[in-house]
């Protein structure tokens, strides 16, 4: 019994440095090697480069005219005109602020995609650790069942026990081996998923203990920090800022546009050169842009407020769910620590106090409790991973 309690206590330990390093190592490798993230980083850089083109002044205009004179003898005339339109929104910095806001928005979208990918990876790491611990438990069960099968075979050969008892032991061994085979397959599917996220390269994760999970008891204070780190909320916040800058640009575009330049006329005996000033009055082109920009700002603000409410509700539900799952896992762990009957079953079977069937049924009750505890731990860790995804 003492050995079993030690094993359960070791499996229930909160964390070891090796376990924490294993998961962190996998997440760091995925962040570096994930092909989706690499493509998104390049797309973000291209988007930023495209944003910068919006801060350039309009292209200058140059005109040249050659006019033949008539009647003959009056000579020919050459006209040269060069002008540059002045964009008040660009000169005033409004367009630059839009570009800076769009760059920040692109970074936020990249961070949101990174968070989603790392969350998927972290959940897969939780599943891998679960199957590692379950396979270790199943290996212990298989060795115990195999030893019992060997014992019963010898007793059956000597005529000390019935063949029916031996068959029951063999069925129990086959059940354990089938469950082990299933778990090996499921674990390989998880590891294939991690390899996919790691750019097609296999990863190693042999941990059977989960990393330490420090969750605050005060939800509201933790939520304030979570809101500041949420990439989804940051995207909407950036959209509001970009919308406000766009509104400023739309208002500036409603002002008259000036152009300055040079003009020259060259005839056979005459030269005319000077400065030109032009003005474009946006009577119709900007009629509805300000109204549209104002409506888009209002919509972005409403979406941001709605997203904050949705985030609060989602995180509150997750916080309560993980707390409930943790209580379930603790119930199983405490029960296994204090009421393990494995050693007692061995002694009773050796002393002949119980039958082989009673031993199998008693051991199965213990093993099913361990399996339910491992599943509860797994579900709690997955809930915690989703709850803390904003910090990834």
MARFI-440546 format. One line per 10 residues: number of its first residue (from 1); their letters; for each residue y negated, z, x negated of N, C-alpha, C. Coordinates in pm, whole numbers, always signed. Layout:
REM MARFI-440546
NUM	A	Y Z X Y Z X Y Z X  ...
This chain:
REM MARFI-440546
1	XXXXXXXXXX	+121 +0 -82 +0 +0 +0 -125 +0 -86  -120 +77 -194 -239 +85 -281 -275 -51 -338  -171 -129 -377 -198 -262 -433 -263 -353 -330  -216 -346 -205 -272 -431 -100 -417 -395 -72  -447 -265 -68 -585 -222 -44 -677 -270 -155  -628 -267 -279 -709 -316 -392 -737 -464 -377  -635 -541 -335 -653 -685 -317 -756 -712 -208  -745 -642 -94 -839 -660 +16 -979 -622 -26  -992 -511 -99 -1124 -467 -143 -1187 -568 -237  -1105 -627 -323 -1157 -728 -416 -1204 -852 -341
11	XXXXXXXXXX	-1127 -893 -240 -1166 -1010 -161 -1291 -981 -79  -1311 -857 -42 -1425 -821 +42 -1548 -786 -38  -1539 -784 -170 -1656 -753 -252 -1766 -852 -224  -1887 -807 -227 -1999 -892 -185 -2016 -1011 -275  -2004 -994 -405 -2031 -1106 -494 -1991 -1070 -635  -1959 -1172 -713 -1951 -1159 -859 -2043 -1263 -918  -2080 -1241 -1043 -2170 -1337 -1108 -2107 -1474 -1114  -1976 -1479 -1135 -1907 -1608 -1142 -1918 -1682 -1010  -1901 -1608 -898 -1907 -1674 -768 -2045 -1732 -743  -2149 -1656 -776 -2284 -1703 -754 -2313 -1824 -841
21	XXXXXXXXXX	-2271 -1816 -968 -2296 -1927 -1058 -2222 -2052 -1013  -2100 -2036 -955 -2023 -2152 -913 -2094 -2232 -806  -2142 -2166 -703 -2212 -2235 -594 -2344 -2293 -644  -2420 -2215 -721 -2548 -2264 -773 -2527 -2385 -863  -2421 -2381 -941 -2393 -2495 -1030 -2365 -2621 -951  -2288 -2607 -842 -2257 -2722 -758 -2383 -2776 -692  -2468 -2687 -640 -2591 -2732 -573 -2686 -2800 -671  -2695 -2747 -792 -2782 -2811 -892 -2730 -2950 -929  -2598 -2962 -942 -2540 -3093 -975 -2565 -3193 -863  -2551 -3150 -739 -2572 -3239 -626 -2718 -3282 -618
31	XXXXXXXXXX	-2809 -3188 -641 -2951 -3224 -638 -2984 -3328 -745  -2914 -3322 -856 -2940 -3416 -965 -2871 -3550 -943  -2750 -3549 -885 -2668 -3669 -881 -2662 -3737 -745  -2716 -3674 -640 -2706 -3732 -507 -2779 -3866 -500  -2708 -3970 -458 -2766 -4104 -456 -2870 -4120 -346  -2849 -4050 -234 -2948 -4057 -126 -3080 -3997 -170  -3074 -3882 -237 -3196 -3820 -287 -3264 -3908 -391  -3184 -3972 -476 -3242 -4060 -578 -3316 -4177 -512  -3254 -4235 -409 -3320 -4345 -338 -3446 -4296 -267  -3441 -4177 -210 -3557 -4123 -140 -3671 -4092 -237
41	XXXXXXXXXX	-3638 -4045 -356 -3743 -4020 -456 -3813 -4151 -494  -3735 -4256 -514 -3795 -4385 -549 -3876 -4441 -432  -3826 -4422 -311 -3900 -4468 -194 -4031 -4392 -180  -4028 -4263 -210 -4150 -4183 -203 -4253 -4230 -305  -4208 -4260 -425 -4300 -4310 -527 -4360 -4444 -486  -4276 -4530 -426 -4328 -4659 -380 -4428 -4639 -267  -4401 -4544 -179 -4493 -4517 -68 -4626 -4465 -121  -4622 -4380 -223 -4745 -4328 -281 -4826 -4440 -347  -4754 -4529 -417 -4824 -4642 -479 -4890 -4729 -372  -4821 -4748 -259 -4881 -4825 -150 -5001 -4755 -89
51	XXXXXXXXXX	-4996 -4622 -84 -5110 -4547 -30 -5236 -4569 -113  -5219 -4579 -243 -5335 -4593 -333 -5409 -4724 -312  -5341 -4823 -258 -5409 -4951 -236 -5516 -4940 -127  -5507 -4833 -46 -5601 -4818 +65 -5738 -4764 +20  -5748 -4723 -106 -5875 -4668 -154 -5962 -4772 -224  -5910 -4892 -240 -5986 -4994 -311 -6098 -5051 -221  -6209 -5088 -283 -6317 -5154 -209 -6273 -5293 -166  -6337 -5348 -62 -6305 -5486 -24 -6332 -5581 -140  -6259 -5689 -146 -6276 -5786 -254 -6413 -5852 -245  -6477 -5875 -359 -6606 -5947 -357 -6587 -6092 -315
61	XXXXXXXXXX	-6692 -6150 -262 -6688 -6288 -218 -6783 -6372 -305  -6735 -6488 -348 -6815 -6579 -430 -6811 -6717 -364  -6929 -6779 -348 -6938 -6912 -289 -7016 -7005 -382  -6972 -7129 -385 -7043 -7230 -464 -7056 -7355 -378  -7179 -7411 -377 -7203 -7532 -299 -7272 -7638 -386  -7229 -7762 -372 -7292 -7876 -442 -7338 -7974 -335  -7471 -7996 -328 -7529 -8080 -224 -7593 -8204 -288  -7550 -8318 -238 -7608 -8442 -287 -7740 -8470 -214  -7844 -8503 -290 -7976 -8527 -231 -7991 -8668 -176  -8074 -8683 -82 -8105 -8813 -25 -8242 -8809 +47
71	XXXXXXXXXX	-8324 -8913 +39 -8293 -9040 -31 -8284 -9022 -183  -8240 -9123 -246 -8220 -9121 -390 -8344 -9081 -466  -8323 -9012 -573 -8431 -8971 -658 -8475 -8827 -643  -8433 -8763 -532 -8479 -8624 -516 -8385 -8527 -587  -8274 -8577 -639 -8184 -8493 -714 -8081 -8421 -626  -7997 -8347 -693 -7892 -8272 -625 -7921 -8122 -633  -7854 -8047 -546 -7878 -7902 -545 -7744 -7828 -555  -7749 -7718 -631 -7631 -7633 -645 -7665 -7495 -589  -7576 -7439 -504 -7594 -7306 -446 -7483 -7214 -496  -7519 -7096 -541 -7423 -6995 -588 -7454 -6863 -516
81	XXXXXXXXXX	-7351 -6805 -455 -7368 -6677 -386 -7251 -6585 -421  -7281 -6460 -456 -7180 -6358 -483 -7221 -6231 -407  -7126 -6172 -332 -7160 -6052 -254 -7044 -5953 -256  -7079 -5828 -238 -6982 -5720 -233 -7013 -5633 -113  -6912 -5617 -26 -6930 -5529 +90 -6910 -5383 +48  -6993 -5297 +100 -6987 -5154 +67 -6917 -5081 +181  -6805 -5013 +149 -6729 -4935 +248 -6775 -4790 +239  -6850 -4745 +339 -6902 -4608 +336 -6791 -4505 +340  -6680 -4537 +409 -6568 -4443 +415 -6505 -4422 +278  -6494 -4531 +200 -6438 -4520 +66 -6533 -4445 -27
91	XXXXXXXXXX	-6662 -4483 -22 -6760 -4419 -110 -6772 -4270 -77  -6765 -4237 +52 -6778 -4097 +92 -6654 -4014 +66  -6542 -4074 +27 -6421 -4000 -5 -6325 -3981 +109  -6359 -4031 +229 -6271 -4009 +344 -6137 -4080 +327  -6141 -4201 +275 -6015 -4273 +253 -5932 -4205 +144  -5996 -4152 +43 -5922 -4081 -62 -5851 -3959 -4  -5917 -3891 +89 -5854 -3774 +150 -5735 -3815 +237  -5746 -3931 +302 -5631 -3981 +378 -5513 -4008 +284  -5541 -4072 +172 -5436 -4106 +77 -5371 -3979 +22  -5452 -3881 -13 -5396 -3754 -63 -5309 -3689 +44
101	XXXXXXXXXX	-5355 -3696 +169 -5274 -3639 +277 -5144 -3714 +298  -5147 -3847 +288 -5024 -3925 +303 -4928 -3900 +187  -4982 -3882 +67 -4896 -3848 -47 -4826 -3713 -24  -4903 -3615 +24 -4844 -3483 +52 -4741 -3494 +165  -4767 -3579 +263 -4672 -3600 +373 -4543 -3663 +322  -4554 -3758 +231 -4434 -3820 +172 -4353 -3717 +94  -4421 -3629 +21 -4350 -3523 -52 -4280 -3428 +44  -4344 -3397 +155 -4283 -3307 +252 -4159 -3370 +315  -4166 -3499 +344 -4049 -3567 +400 -3934 -3568 +300  -3966 -3589 +173 -3863 -3585 +70 -3802 -3446 +63
111	XXXXXXXXXX	-3885 -3343 +71 -3835 -3206 +64 -3747 -3175 +185  -3784 -3227 +301 -3702 -3205 +421 -3564 -3270 +406  -3560 -3391 +351 -3432 -3458 +329 -3350 -3383 +224  -3417 -3334 +121 -3347 -3255 +18 -3288 -3129 +80  -3363 -3063 +167 -3314 -2942 +232 -3190 -2972 +315  -3194 -3083 +390 -3080 -3120 +475 -2955 -3147 +391  -2973 -3216 +280 -2858 -3249 +195 -2802 -3123 +129  -2889 -3036 +79 -2842 -2913 +15 -2779 -2818 +117  -2829 -2820 +241 -2767 -2737 +344 -2625 -2786 +372  -2608 -2917 +383 -2474 -2971 +402 -2383 -2933 +286
121	XXXXXXXXXX	-2437 -2942 +163 -2358 -2906 +45 -2322 -2757 +46  -2418 -2673 +86 -2392 -2529 +86 -2285 -2493 +189  -2289 -2557 +305 -2185 -2531 +405 -2048 -2575 +354  -2045 -2687 +283 -1918 -2732 +226 -1870 -2635 +118  -1963 -2577 +42 -1925 -2476 -58 -1866 -2354 +11  -1925 -2314 +123 -1871 -2201 +200 -1728 -2233 +245  -1707 -2356 +294 -1573 -2395 +337 -1475 -2396 +220  -1521 -2443 +104 -1433 -2446 -13 -1392 -2305 -54  -1486 -2213 -55 -1455 -2074 -91 -1359 -2014 +12  -1380 -2046 +138 -1290 -1997 +244 -1148 -2046 +219
131	XXXXXXXXXX	-1131 -2175 +193 -996 -2227 +171 -935 -2173 +41  -1020 -2151 -61 -968 -2090 -184 -910 -1952 -156  -984 -1871 -80 -938 -1736 -47 -815 -1741 +44  -816 -1833 +141 -704 -1844 +233 -578 -1890 +160  -594 -1986 +68 -478 -2034 -9 -423 -1924 -99  -510 -1840 -152 -462 -1729 -232 -380 -1632 -145  -428 -1607 -24 -355 -1522 +69 -222 -1587 +108  -223 -1717 +134 -101 -1786 +172 -1 -1790 +57  -52 -1800 -66 +38 -1796 -181 +108 -1661 -190  +33 -1553 -163 +96 -1420 -162 +201 -1412 -52
141	XXXXXXXXXX	+167 -1467 +67 +263 -1466 +178 +387 -1548 +145  +368 -1663 +81 +482 -1749 +49 +574 -1682 -52  +515 -1619 -154 +599 -1551 -254 +677 -1436 -190  +610 -1366 -98 +678 -1257 -29 +789 -1311 +61  +760 -1420 +134 +860 -1479 +222 +976 -1537 +142  +946 -1595 +26 +1051 -1651 -57 +1142 -1540 -112  +1080 -1430 -155 +1160 -1317 -204 +1248 -1260 -94  +1193 -1252 +30 +1272 -1203 +142 +1386 -1299 +174  +1359 -1430 +166 +1464 -1529 +193 +1576 -1517 +91  +1540 -1498 -36 +1643 -1481 -140 +1725 -1355 -113
151	XXXXXXXXXX	+1657 -1249 -72 +1727 -1123 -44 +1824 -1140 +72  +1777 -1206 +180 +1862 -1222 +296 +1978 -1317 +270  +1955 -1417 +185 +2066 -1508 +152 +2177 -1432 +82  +2138 -1346 -11 +2240 -1268 -83 +2313 -1174 +13  +2239 -1108 +103 +2302 -1017 +198 +2393 -1092 +295  +2349 -1213 +335 +2431 -1292 +426 +2559 -1336 +356  +2548 -1379 +231 +2666 -1421 +155 +2765 -1307 +138  +2713 -1184 +124 +2800 -1067 +107 +2850 -1012 +240  +2797 -1069 +351 +2839 -1022 +482 +2768 -897 +527  +2658 -857 +458 +2586 -736 +495 +2487 -757 +608
161	XXXXXXXXXX	+2458 -881 +641 +2359 -908 +746 +2397 -1037 +817  +2340 -1059 +933 +2377 -1175 +1013 +2305 -1301 +965  +2367 -1415 +992 +2304 -1542 +957 +2180 -1567 +1043  +2174 -1511 +1161 +2058 -1529 +1246 +1933 -1469 +1181  +1949 -1352 +1119 +1835 -1290 +1050 +1790 -1378 +934  +1886 -1436 +864 +1851 -1526 +753 +1775 -1647 +804  +1817 -1701 +919 +1748 -1817 +976 +1604 -1781 +1017  +1585 -1662 +1069 +1449 -1619 +1105 +1359 -1611 +982  +1417 -1564 +874 +1339 -1557 +749 +1303 -1696 +700  +1397 -1790 +710 +1371 -1928 +667 +1263 -1993 +754
171	XXXXXXXXXX	+1267 -1965 +884 +1163 -2019 +972 +1026 -1963 +938  +1021 -1834 +904 +893 -1774 +864 +842 -1837 +734  +933 -1862 +639 +895 -1927 +512 +843 -2068 +537  +912 -2142 +626 +867 -2279 +657 +730 -2277 +722  +705 -2179 +808 +573 -2167 +873 +463 -2144 +770  +490 -2058 +673 +390 -2032 +569 +366 -2156 +484  +475 -2225 +447 +461 -2345 +364 +384 -2455 +439  +408 -2469 +569 +336 -2570 +648 +187 -2535 +655  +156 -2407 +676 +16 -2365 +681 -52 -2386 +546  +20 -2361 +439 -36 -2383 +306 -64 -2531 +283
181	XXXXXXXXXX	+27 -2617 +325 +7 -2761 +310 -114 -2808 +388  -129 -2755 +509 -246 -2792 +590 -375 -2750 +522  -378 -2629 +468 -499 -2579 +403 -531 -2657 +276  -428 -2698 +203 -451 -2781 +84 -518 -2911 +123  -472 -2972 +232 -533 -3097 +280 -676 -3075 +323  -699 -2967 +401 -834 -2939 +448 -928 -2910 +331  -880 -2839 +232 -964 -2810 +116 -998 -2939 +41  -903 -3030 +31 -930 -3155 -38 -1035 -3238 +36  -1032 -3233 +169 -1135 -3302 +247 -1272 -3244 +216  -1281 -3111 +205 -1407 -3046 +170 -1453 -3088 +31
191	XXXXXXXXXX	-1361 -3088 -65 -1398 -3125 -201 -1439 -3272 -209  -1377 -3356 -128 -1418 -3497 -122 -1561 -3508 -68  -1593 -3423 +30 -1729 -3422 +83 -1831 -3380 -22  -1797 -3281 -103 -1886 -3240 -211 -1899 -3351 -316  -1789 -3420 -345 -1796 -3531 -440 -1886 -3643 -389  -1878 -3669 -258 -1966 -3772 -198 -2112 -3734 -217  -2145 -3608 -192 -2283 -3563 -210 -2324 -3561 -357  -2225 -3552 -445 -2253 -3545 -589 -2251 -3683 -654  -2281 -3785 -578 -2286 -3919 -635 -2150 -3977 -666  -2045 -3931 -597 -1911 -3983 -620 -1836 -3911 -729
201	XXXXXXXXXX	-1897 -3813 -793 -1832 -3738 -902 -1773 -3609 -848  -1649 -3582 -885 -1580 -3462 -838 -1647 -3337 -895  -1642 -3229 -817 -1694 -3100 -860 -1581 -2999 -858  -1599 -2893 -933 -1501 -2784 -937 -1563 -2661 -873  -1489 -2599 -783 -1533 -2474 -721 -1408 -2395 -685  -1372 -2305 -775 -1250 -2224 -756 -1282 -2083 -708  -1406 -2054 -673 -1446 -1919 -631 -1374 -1878 -503  -1345 -1751 -494 -1290 -1694 -370 -1386 -1591 -311  -1500 -1570 -375 -1601 -1476 -328 -1731 -1550 -303  -1802 -1509 -200 -1928 -1574 -164 -2043 -1516 -246
211	XXXXXXXXXX	-2147 -1597 -269 -2267 -1544 -335 -2331 -1434 -251  -2407 -1350 -317 -2474 -1240 -246 -2570 -1297 -143  -2575 -1236 -29 -2662 -1280 +80 -2750 -1163 +121  -2877 -1169 +81 -2971 -1061 +114 -3060 -1107 +229  -3032 -1058 +347 -3112 -1092 +464 -3194 -970 +505  -3320 -990 +541 -3405 -877 +579 -3366 -822 +716  -3395 -695 +736 -3369 -635 +867 -3481 -664 +966  -3601 -692 +913 -3717 -721 +998 -3731 -872 +1014  -3697 -923 +1132 -3697 -1067 +1154 -3838 -1123 +1150  -3934 -1057 +1212 -4069 -1112 +1226 -4137 -1131 +1091
221	XXXXXXXXXX	-4122 -1034 +999 -4183 -1049 +867 -4115 -1160 +788  -3984 -1173 +805 -3913 -1281 +737 -3952 -1417 +795  -3975 -1421 +927 -4013 -1548 +990 -4144 -1601 +935  -4239 -1511 +907 -4368 -1556 +853 -4348 -1630 +721  -4261 -1577 +635 -4231 -1645 +508 -4155 -1775 +532  -4065 -1774 +629 -3988 -1894 +659 -4077 -2007 +709  -4177 -1974 +789 -4270 -2076 +838 -4346 -2141 +723  -4385 -2060 +625 -4459 -2116 +511 -4372 -2209 +429  -4241 -2187 +428 -4151 -2266 +345 -4082 -2378 +420  -4101 -2385 +550 -4030 -2485 +630 -4085 -2625 +603
231	XXXXXXXXXX	-3996 -2713 +557 -4038 -2851 +531 -4068 -2924 +661  -3995 -2893 +767 -4019 -2959 +896 -4157 -2926 +950  -4196 -2799 +941 -4330 -2760 +985 -4436 -2818 +894  -4405 -2826 +766 -4503 -2879 +671 -4531 -3026 +700  -4430 -3100 +741 -4449 -3241 +776 -4549 -3253 +891  -4530 -3173 +995 -4620 -3180 +1109 -4760 -3132 +1073  -4768 -3032 +987 -4898 -2985 +942 -4971 -3096 +866  -4899 -3166 +780 -4960 -3277 +705 -5002 -3390 +798  -4924 -3413 +902 -4960 -3518 +997 -5091 -3484 +1068  -5110 -3357 +1099 -5236 -3314 +1160 -5352 -3339 +1064
241	XXXXXXXXXX	-5333 -3304 +937 -5439 -3322 +838 -5472 -3470 +820  -5369 -3554 +811 -5392 -3698 +796 -5465 -3751 +918  -5426 -3705 +1037 -5493 -3749 +1158 -5640 -3712 +1160  -5672 -3594 +1113 -5813 -3553 +1110 -5892 -3637 +1010  -5832 -3667 +897 -5901 -3753 +800 -5917 -3895 +855  -5816 -3941 +929 -5826 -4074 +989 -5936 -4078 +1094  -5954 -3969 +1165 -6064 -3960 +1261 -6198 -3971 +1191  -6212 -3907 +1075 -6336 -3916 +998 -6360 -4060 +952  -6253 -4128 +910 -6267 -4267 +867 -6306 -4356 +985  -6245 -4333 +1099 -6277 -4414 +1217 -6424 -4398 +1256
251	XXXXXXXXXX	-6474 -4277 +1244 -6615 -4256 +1273 -6703 -4328 +1171  -6664 -4323 +1043 -6741 -4392 +939 -6738 -4542 +959  -6624 -4594 +1009 -6615 -4738 +1033 -6703 -4783 +1148  -6750 -4690 +1228 -6841 -4724 +1336 -6984 -4744 +1290  -7012 -4709 +1164 -7146 -4729 +1109 -7161 -4874 +1061  -7285 -4925 +1054 -7305 -5060 +1001 -7253 -5072 +858  -7195 -5186 +826 -7142 -5212 +693 -7243 -5296 +617  -7276 -5252 +497 -7372 -5322 +413 -7301 -5406 +310  -7367 -5510 +267 -7318 -5591 +156 -7438 -5629 +70  -7419 -5627 -59 -7523 -5665 -155 -7467 -5773 -245
261	XXXXXXXXXX	-7559 -5856 -297 -7509 -5960 -385 -7621 -6039 -450  -7581 -6152 -504 -7672 -6241 -576 -7664 -6378 -512  -7780 -6446 -504 -7783 -6582 -450 -7875 -6667 -536  -7833 -6788 -562 -7916 -6879 -642 -7907 -7022 -592  -8023 -7092 -598 -8029 -7234 -564 -8086 -7308 -684  -8016 -7412 -725 -8056 -7486 -845 -8071 -7634 -808  -8198 -7680 -813 -8227 -7823 -791 -8265 -7884 -926  -8303 -8014 -923 -8332 -8083 -1049 -8450 -8020 -1123  -8554 -7982 -1050 -8673 -7925 -1115 -8705 -7785 -1066  -8619 -7726 -983 -8653 -7596 -924 -8534 -7500 -936
271	XXXXXXXXXX	-8567 -7373 -950 -8467 -7268 -957 -8508 -7155 -862  -8412 -7113 -778 -8437 -6998 -692 -8320 -6899 -713  -8355 -6776 -750 -8254 -6672 -772 -8304 -6540 -716  -8209 -6458 -662 -8252 -6330 -608 -8137 -6248 -552  -8174 -6138 -496 -8078 -6042 -441 -8064 -6066 -291  -7940 -6050 -242 -7915 -6063 -97 -7861 -5930 -44  -7902 -5899 +75 -7854 -5780 +144 -7810 -5822 +283  -7687 -5782 +320 -7635 -5816 +451 -7592 -5692 +528  -7574 -5708 +654 -7531 -5596 +739 -7438 -5649 +847  -7325 -5577 +862 -7230 -5608 +970 -7233 -5492 +1069
281	XXXXXXXXXX	-7262 -5524 +1195 -7273 -5420 +1297 -7145 -5423 +1382  -7063 -5317 +1376 -6935 -5315 +1450 -6954 -5282 +1598  -6997 -5379 +1671 -7022 -5356 +1813 -6892 -5349 +1895  -6791 -5426 +1855 -6669 -5434 +1935 -6543 -5393 +1858  -6537 -5418 +1726 -6414 -5395 +1651 -6374 -5249 +1645  -6468 -5156 +1652 -6437 -5014 +1638 -6450 -4940 +1771  -6450 -5016 +1881 -6481 -4957 +2010 -6385 -4845 +2049  -6255 -4865 +2026 -6156 -4767 +2072 -6087 -4692 +1959  -6123 -4718 +1835 -6052 -4655 +1723 -6077 -4505 +1717  -6201 -4463 +1739 -6231 -4320 +1735 -6155 -4247 +1844
291	XXXXXXXXXX	-6153 -4307 +1964 -6081 -4245 +2075 -5932 -4234 +2044  -5875 -4340 +1985 -5734 -4337 +1949 -5707 -4232 +1841  -5793 -4225 +1739 -5774 -4128 +1632 -5782 -3986 +1686  -5875 -3961 +1778 -5889 -3828 +1837 -5764 -3792 +1918  -5710 -3889 +1990 -5589 -3864 +2069 -5469 -3837 +1979  -5460 -3906 +1865 -5350 -3884 +1773 -5357 -3746 +1708  -5477 -3699 +1679 -5493 -3564 +1626 -5446 -3461 +1728  -5486 -3479 +1853 -5444 -3386 +1958 -5293 -3386 +1975  -5231 -3506 +1967 -5086 -3514 +1980 -5017 -3446 +1863  -5068 -3467 +1741 -5009 -3404 +1622 -5020 -3252 +1629
301	XXXXXXXXXX	-5133 -3202 +1677 -5150 -3057 +1691 -5053 -3001 +1794  -5032 -3073 +1904 -4937 -3027 +2007 -4794 -3027 +1953  -4758 -3130 +1876 -4625 -3137 +1817 -4603 -3023 +1717  -4707 -2991 +1641 -4697 -2882 +1544 -4676 -2748 +1615  -4751 -2725 +1722 -4736 -2600 +1797 -4597 -2592 +1861  -4549 -2704 +1915 -4416 -2706 +1976 -4308 -2681 +1871  -4323 -2741 +1753 -4223 -2724 +1647 -4218 -2578 +1600  -4334 -2511 +1594 -4336 -2369 +1556 -4258 -2286 +1657  -4278 -2316 +1786 -4206 -2243 +1890 -4056 -2270 +1881  -4018 -2396 +1861 -3877 -2430 +1850 -3814 -2365 +1728
311	XXXXXXXXXX	-3886 -2364 +1616 -3834 -2300 +1496 -3812 -2152 +1518  -3909 -2087 +1583 -3896 -1944 +1610 -3771 -1917 +1694  -3752 -1994 +1801 -3638 -1973 +1889 -3507 -2000 +1817  -3503 -2106 +1738 -3381 -2141 +1667 -3345 -2035 +1563  -3443 -1992 +1486 -3416 -1892 +1383 -3382 -1757 +1444  -3447 -1722 +1555 -3413 -1597 +1623 -3267 -1598 +1669  -3224 -1711 +1727 -3085 -1722 +1772 -2989 -1715 +1654  -3023 -1785 +1545 -2937 -1782 +1426 -2932 -1642 +1365  -3046 -1573 +1366 -3051 -1439 +1310 -2958 -1345 +1388  -2963 -1355 +1520 -2876 -1272 +1602 -2729 -1311 +1585
321	XXXXXXXXXX	-2704 -1440 +1573 -2565 -1486 +1560 -2506 -1437 +1429  -2581 -1449 +1319 -2525 -1404 +1193 -2502 -1254 +1192  -2591 -1180 +1260 -2572 -1035 +1266 -2444 -1001 +1341  -2417 -1072 +1452 -2294 -1050 +1525 -2171 -1088 +1446  -2177 -1202 +1377 -2064 -1245 +1295 -2038 -1148 +1180  -2145 -1093 +1125 -2127 -996 +1017 -2057 -871 +1068  -2093 -825 +1187 -2026 -708 +1243 -1877 -735 +1264  -1843 -856 +1312 -1703 -891 +1332 -1628 -888 +1199  -1687 -950 +1095 -1622 -951 +964 -1606 -810 +910  -1705 -725 +929 -1697 -587 +879 -1587 -509 +952
331	XXXXXXXXXX	-1570 -533 +1082 -1465 -465 +1158 -1328 -498 +1099  -1304 -627 +1075 -1176 -667 +1018 -1158 -609 +878  -1263 -614 +797 -1249 -567 +659 -1219 -417 +655  -1291 -340 +734 -1268 -195 +735 -1129 -163 +786  -1085 -237 +887 -950 -213 +939 -844 -245 +835  -861 -354 +763 -764 -392 +661 -766 -295 +544  -885 -243 +511 -894 -147 +401 -821 -16 +434  -823 +23 +561 -776 +156 +597 -639 +160 +664  -594 +46 +715 -470 +50 +795 -367 -54 +750  -365 -92 +625 -268 -191 +581 -128 -132 +584
341	XXXXXXXXXX	-35 -207 +646 +103 -160 +660 +201 -237 +573  +152 -323 +484 +242 -409 +407 +337 -327 +322  +282 -230 +248 +369 -148 +162 +467 -66 +245  +422 -16 +359 +511 +62 +445 +622 -25 +502  +591 -148 +536 +692 -240 +586 +798 -267 +480  +755 -285 +354 +850 -307 +246 +945 -188 +232  +890 -69 +235 +972 +52 +219 +1068 +68 +337  +1017 +41 +458 +1104 +57 +575 +1218 -45 +574  +1189 -167 +534 +1293 -270 +527 +1396 -235 +420  +1348 -188 +305 +1441 -151 +197 +1529 -34 +237
351	XXXXXXXXXX	+1472 +57 +318 +1550 +174 +361 +1638 +144 +480  +1624 +25 +539 +1703 -10 +656 +1651 +50 +784  +1528 +98 +784 +1472 +161 +904 +1429 +58 +1007  +1398 -64 +964 +1359 -170 +1056 +1441 -295 +1026  +1447 -383 +1127 +1519 -508 +1109 +1430 -611 +1039  +1493 -721 +1000 +1418 -829 +936 +1315 -887 +1033  +1354 -900 +1160 +1261 -954 +1259 +1141 -861 +1275  +1165 -730 +1281 +1054 -635 +1292 +963 -644 +1170  +1023 -664 +1052 +943 -678 +930 +856 -803 +938  +916 -914 +980 +840 -1040 +989 +725 -1026 +1087
361	XXXXXXXXXX	+754 -965 +1203 +649 -949 +1304 +538 -857 +1253  +573 -749 +1186 +472 -658 +1133 +388 -723 +1025  +453 -800 +935 +378 -868 +829 +288 -976 +887  +338 -1040 +995 +257 -1146 +1056 +131 -1090 +1121  +140 -973 +1180 +21 -908 +1237 -84 -885 +1129  -40 -836 +1014 -133 -813 +903 -193 -944 +853  -107 -1044 +835 -155 -1171 +781 -251 -1239 +877  -225 -1230 +1007 -317 -1289 +1104 -451 -1216 +1104  -449 -1085 +1082 -574 -1010 +1072 -654 -1054 +950  -585 -1075 +838 -654 -1124 +717 -713 -1263 +743
371	XXXXXXXXXX	-637 -1349 +810 -687 -1484 +839 -809 -1480 +930  -806 -1392 +1031 -922 -1381 +1120 -1043 -1323 +1046  -1018 -1232 +954 -1128 -1176 +874 -1190 -1285 +786  -1105 -1364 +722 -1157 -1472 +637 -1236 -1573 +719  -1189 -1604 +840 -1261 -1698 +926 -1395 -1639 +970  -1397 -1509 +1001 -1522 -1444 +1039 -1622 -1445 +923  -1574 -1420 +803 -1660 -1427 +685 -1715 -1568 +666  -1629 -1664 +687 -1671 -1804 +673 -1781 -1839 +773  -1761 -1804 +900 -1861 -1835 +1002 -1992 -1761 +975  -1984 -1639 +926 -2106 -1565 +894 -2182 -1633 +780
381	XXXXXXXXXX	-2110 -1674 +677 -2174 -1740 +563 -2236 -1873 +602  -2171 -1947 +690 -2229 -2074 +737 -2355 -2049 +818  -2353 -1945 +900 -2474 -1912 +977 -2587 -1869 +883  -2554 -1793 +780 -2655 -1751 +683 -2710 -1870 +606  -2624 -1965 +573 -2669 -2085 +502 -2770 -2163 +585  -2742 -2177 +713 -2835 -2249 +800 -2964 -2170 +821  -2950 -2038 +829 -3068 -1953 +850 -3161 -1957 +731  -3106 -1961 +612 -3188 -1957 +490 -3213 -2096 +432  -3184 -2200 +509 -3202 -2337 +458 -3348 -2366 +424  -3441 -2297 +488 -3582 -2322 +461 -3620 -2286 +317
391	XX	-3540 -2203 +252 -3572 -2162 +116 -3506 -2251 +11  -3426 -2349 +54 -3357 -2435 -43 -3456 -2530 -110
